[in-house]
Amino acid sequence: MARRPKYLREIDPVPVKIEKHMLEMGFKQSSAYIDWCWVNGFEGSLEKSGAELMEEREAYQAIQVRRAAHSKLHRNPKAFLRAVCSGELSSDEIDRPIFKQAAAEIEASMENGEAQSSLLEMLLQLSNYGDFIFQTAPGRAETPFLRGLVKVHDRRALWLRPLEDWKPKSKNHEKMFGELTHHLFDKYGSVPNFMEGVWLRDDRPSWRFRDWYVHLGRGHNLRKAKSPIPLTKRMAHHFLEAPDDYTVEQALRWGQMKSLGCADAAIHAMAATRLGRSLINEDFWFTVVRFIADNPMLDPRQFGPIVDYLQNQRFEPVEIEVAPGEWRTEPPAQPGLSMQGRTVNSLMRQVHDWHRELGRLRDLPSGQYEKADFEGLTLEKKRGGDTLRWVVRQLRAARDLQIESDELRHCVASYHWSCAKGHCTIWSLSVSENNGKQERRQTIEVDRNGVIVQCRGLANRDPNPGEWSVVNSWAREAKLQVSSYL
């Protein structure tokens, strides 16, 4: 097979013979044609003999015939599943996004012949209940239920009941998935509903949390499971009572703060901060949680700014530009910062001073951050007789971050150095009605790996369903992933 060169060069003018050949194969651009050649084992050049062109046409026609045959499999889910599990059909050959995604999940799970056969048997059984296995989780276009089903199958040796005995009670896909996990792993019905989401996650902590699901399903005490934070008896009790829409991390905060006597409003506010997404540096953050519990009159709206300030001062390295494009990394501003001896007034004064310092970003040079290698989005949606125009655009200067921070009352201005260094990109989601003034709704952070890791609105609120719909549409079009923490 020909090898793609590691360098890029200018494409030469296309000879008439090659241009005609390209058009016959459906390629309007020489770059697309050359990419096809490399992928399919042909030399990526514009100088070829008649015999070489004939060989390419025959290969192209064979691929088209195979694609046409495969397209019929979409009408027969069981035949589609058999073809994918047997290796006859690969995700690269599928055009329809929902089936392509399903095939990719199955391919990533394949271990050996026995596992393939067992997974196929499970999926065929579930396909009797409609198109459930091909659907995605509500509001999470990049999270197919099939991903969770593969993980459920991975632990098939721990199933408590036969799959054949399961019959869905609901036609709602999300509830069906939850019913299935409880049927297979939950002996006493003691696993809280929010734990169902751990089967759909792909991050490293989720492995431990799936073990928790199995552990709890057998009636065992959570305190005997390996936990990222110390659990008292009272914390473990409250953990099991966390709201159904919480993640495991948020439920741990719920249990922790409930045991300290915090009100529900305070817990919900804390769960919306980074402490509801991460359990790193817990020794320090527990002292923050205890500080908040000891000061119940502290406005929950201030939790986000407080956590951002403490994270920045104690854990974030300081990036200093010593010359254009040249940076020096220094330790965090206060690596030994402690909550001992602090009062609410002194802490809020420090937070205020930090925000005022961030406000000085307005005076930074007007140079722009590097443009992302994916585009924003403009999307129009009808609502009654009105037209809503949604726009996602990149914020590419310190002043843009500060304006966004001021209008939505959060701390995105502190991301200036991360954007300048290329660690992430920040995007603004806004909407206008009938071509009126654009209203800022959400600020979105995309990390350098193309994953949407944060999405926050006014005063750090979560996106509503309409905003999530636009974010997911953008993620699909820009080929971004959505973090399971969101």
N, C-alpha and C positions, 0 to 999 in steps of 0.2 A: 504494500500500500504506500502511496506517495505521502511524503511528510510535508506538513505545512511549515513554511519558513518562519523563523522566529522574528524576522524583521518585516516591516511594511515598506512598500515602495509605491511610487506613482504608477497608476494603471496606464498602460500604453493605449493609443487610439485603437478602437476595436475594428479589425478588418471586416469587410462586408460579409465574407463567408461566415465568420464567427458570429457576427450580429444576427444574421438570418438564423443560424443554428440556435442562438440564445432565444430568439423570439419564438421559435418552434417549440422550445421547451418551457416557455412561459416566463422567461427572465427579461426584465426591462433594463436592468443595470448589470454591468459587467462584474461589479463586486459581489452581487448575489449569485451570479453564475459561478464565479471562482470559488466562493464559499461552498457551493453545492459540490463542486468537483473535489475539493479537499475532503469533505465529509464522506463522499462516496468512493474514494480511492483513486481519483483521476488527477492528473497533473493540473495544477492551478495556473495555467498560462493561456495566452491568446494566440499561440502559434501551434496549430495541430494539423495532423494529416487527415485525409478523408476517412481512413480506417478508424482513427481515434474518435472522430466525431460520430461515426456510425455506432461504435461501441457505447458511447455515452447516450445516444438516442435510445438504444435497446435497453440500457440500464434504467433510463428515465421512464420508459414505457412500462417496464416490469414493476417499477416502484408505484406507478400510477394504478396499474391493475391490482397490485396488492392493497393499496390504500382503498380502492373502490370496494374490494372484498371485505376489508376490515370495517368500512363505514356501515355495512349492514349489521355488524355485530352490535352496534349501539341499540338496535331495535330488540335485541335479545340479551338481556343482562346476564343470564346464566352462560350463554355461549361466549359472551365477552369475558366473563370471569375465568372460564376454562382456558381461553386463548391466552390471557395474560399470565395466569399461574403456570401454564405449560411452557411459557417463553415464546410461543408462536407469535404473539403480538407484544410490541414494546411501546412504552410511552412516547418515544420519539416519532412513532408512526401515527399518532393520534392527534387530531386537530381540535376536537371539542374539548374545551377546558376542563369540564367536570369529569369526563372520562379519562382525560390525560392525567389529571391529578390523582384519580383513583389508581390508575395503572402504576404511577410513580411510587405511590405508597406501598403497593403490593411488591413491586420490584425491590424496594429498599428493605423489605422484611424477609426476603427469601434466604433461607439458610441451607436446607437440604431437601431431598425429594420427599421425605416423610413429613417435614414441616409444611412444604408446599401443598401436599395432598390434604393435610389436616386443615390448613387455612382455607383452601378451596371448599372443603366440605362445610366449614363454618359459614363462609360467605354465601354459599348456595342455599343453605338452610335459612339464613336471614333474608335472602332475596325473595323469599316467599311472602314477605310482608311489605311489598312495594319497593320503591326506589330509595328506601331509608339509607342504605349503605353508600349511596352516591351523593348524599346531601352534605352540606357544610353546617357548622354550628351557627346559630343565629348571631348576626353581627360580626361574624368572623369568616369572611370569604376564603381565607387561606387555611382554614382548619377543618378538613373533612372528617366526618364521623369515622371513615374507614381508617384513619390514622389511629383513632382510639381503639377500634376493633382489632387492629393488628397487635396493639399492646395488650389487649385483653387476651388475645390468642397466645401471646408469648408466655402468659402465666396459666395456660390451660391445665397444667398439672395441679394447680391449686383450686380449680373450680370445685364448688361444693355441691352443685346440682347439674344434671345433664342439660345441655343446650336444648335438646329436643323437648324438654318439659316447659320451655319458656313460650308464653304467648303474650304479645303486647296488649296492654289495656288501653293505651292511648294511641291516637294517630299522629300526635305531635312528635316530630323526629327527636327533639331534645329529650322529651320525657321517655320515649322509647329507649334511647340509649341509656338513660339513667336506670330504667326498669331492668334492662339487661345486666348492667353491672351489679345491681343489687341481687338479682337472681343468681348470678354465678358466684359472687364472693361474700354476700352479706347474709349470714346464717340466721341472725336474730333481728334483722331490720334496725341495727344500731348504728349504722354508718350514716353520718349527716349528709344531706343532699349536696352541700357545696363541694364535697369530696369527689363527686362524679367528674368534675372538670380535670382532675389530675390525669385521667386517661387520654385527654386530648392535648396535653402539653408535651413539648419536645425538649425543654431545658433540663439541665443537669439535676436541680433539686427535685424535679418531678419523679425521678426514679425512686427516691426515698419515700415520697408521698404516696406512690402506688403501693409500696410495701406497707405503708400505714393503712391504706384501704383494706388490704388483705388481713392485716393484723387486727383491725377493729372489727372486720366482718366475722372473725372467729370468736368475738366476744372478749378479746384480750384488752388489758388496760393500756391506754396510750402512753402512760409514763414508763412502760417497759420497752417502748420502741425507741430507737435512736432519734433524738430530737436536736435540731440546730440551736435551741435555746432551752435552758433548764425549765422544767414544768413541775409546778406544785400540784397537789391533788385538786385544789380549787381551780387553778388555771386550766387543767385538763378537763374539768367538768364544764367550765364556761366555753371552752373551745368547741365542744360538741354542740353548743347552742348558738353558734354564730349564724348570721343571716345566710340564706341560701345563695345569694349572689356574691358572696365573698370568695376570694382565693384562700388557699391554705395559709399563706403568709398573713393575710388580713385576719383570718380566724385566730391565728396565734396571737396577734395583737389584741384581738377581741378578748380572748381568754386572759391574757396578761393584764390588760387594763381593767377588765371587769373585776378581777381578783383584787385590784388596788382601789376599787370603789369608784371608778370613773363613770360618768354619765354616757349614755348611748351617743349623744351628739358629739362629745369629745372623741369617742372611739371612731366614729365615722369620719371625723375630720382627720384624725391621725392615720387612718387606713388609706386616705387619699394622698398621703405624702410618700416619700421614698421608703419610709418605715413600713408601709403596707406592701412593698414590693421586694424588699431586701432584708435579710437577717444577718448581714455582715457587720462586724464590729459591735456585736450585741452587748458586750460588757459596758461599753460607753452608752449606747442608745437606751439601755435599760435605766440608767441614771436620769436620762432625759424624760423617759416615760414616768418615772417616779416623781420627778420635779413637777410635771404637769398634773399628776394625781394629787400632789400636795398643794397645788394652787388651782382649785376647781373654778375660781372666778376668771381665770385666764381665757380670753376670747378664743374659741376654737379656730376662728378665721386667721389667727396669727400662727397656727401650728406650721403651716407650709413655709412661711418666711423664716420662722425660727429654725426649723430643720434644715432648710437650705443654707442658712447662715452658719450653723454649727458644722455641717458637712464641709462647707467651703473652708472654714477656718482650721478645722482639725485634720481633714483628710485630703483636701485637694492640693496637689503641687502648684506652685506659682510659676507661671510661664512669663519670662521676660524677654522682650525683643531687643537684642543688643545691636542689631544691624538689620537692614531690610532683608527679610526672609531668613534671618539667623536668630535662633531662640536658645535661651538658657533655662533649664528647669531647676528650681530651688524648692526646698521643703515647704510644707504647708505653713501658713502664717502663724498658727498656734497649735502645733502638734501635741502639746501637753494640756490643751484646754480641758477644764473640768467643770462640772456643775456644782461642785462643793462651794458653799458660801454665796452662791448667786441669789439675787432676788429678782422678782418679775420685772421691777422697774429698771434695774441695771441691765438685765438681758434685753429688754425691749429697746433701751437706749442704744445698746451695741448693734442690735439689728437695724435700727433706724439709721445709725451712722454708716453702716455697711451699705444700705440702700442708697444713701446720699452719695457714697463713693462710687457706686455703680452708675449713678446719674451722671457722673463726670465722663462717662463713655461718650456722651454727646460731643465732647471736645476732642475726641480722638481723630486722627486723620481719616479722610473720607474714602480711603482705599477699600476695595471690596474683597469679600471672601471668595474663594474659588467656587466657580459655578459647579453644581452637582452634575453628574453624568446621566441624570434622568430628569424628565420635565415635570412641571406642575400640572395643574388640571383646571379646565373651565367646563362647568357642567350646568346645564339648564334643566330645571324640573318644574312641572306644572303642579300648582296647588290651588284647586278651585279654578277661578278665572285669572289667577295671578301666575307670574313666572318668576321663580327663584333662580338667581344666577349665583352658583357657588364657584369660588376661585381658591385654588391652592397655589401659593407662590413662595419662592425661597426668599428668606431675609438675608441679605448679603452685605450688610454693613452694621457697625456698632450702633449707629443712630436708629436703624430699623429695629434692632433688638430692644433699644431703650423705649422707643415709641410703643412697641408691642407690650413691653413690660408695664409701662404706665397705664395703657388702656385696659389691659386685662388683669392688672394688679397681681402679678406674680414675678418671679425672679429670673426670667429668661435672659435678662441683660447680663447675668453672670456667665453666660455661655460664650461671651466674646472671644476669650482666648481659645476655647475648644474649637470654635468655628474657624478662627484664624489658623490654627494648627492642622485643621482638616480631620479632627477627631469625630466630628458630627456636622450635620447641616440642620438648620432650623427653618421651619415652614409655617406660614400663616394661612389658616382657613377662614375665609370671610364669605358673607352672603349679602346679596342685595335683592330687593323686591321690585319687579317691573323697572329694571335699569336705574333704580335709585342709588343712594349712597351705600357703599360697601360697609357692612358691620363686621368687625372682627369677632370670631366665634371661638376658635381653638388655635393653640400653638402646638406644633408637632415637631418632635425631635427624631431624626433618622440617624442611626449610627453609621460608622464607616463600612459596615457589612451589609447595608441596605435593609436594616430592620427598624421598624417604627417602634421606638422604645418608650416614648412619652407622648401623651395627647392631653392637654389641659386647657380649660377655658377660664372664664372670669373667676378670680380668687381660687384658682386651682380646681375648679369643678370638673367632673368627668364629662365626656361627650354625651349628648342625648342620642336617641336612635337615628334621627335624621342626619345628624353630623357623622355618626358612625358609618352610615350608608355611603356618604360621600368619601370618607377616609378609605373605606374598603374598595370603593370604585377606583380611587386613585392608586391604591396599593396594587390592584390587579393590572391597571394600565401601565404603571411604572415598574412593575415586576419587583415590588417590595414585599417583605414579610412583615407580619404584625406580631409583636412580642406576645407570648402567652400571658405575660403579667398584666396586659392591658384589658 
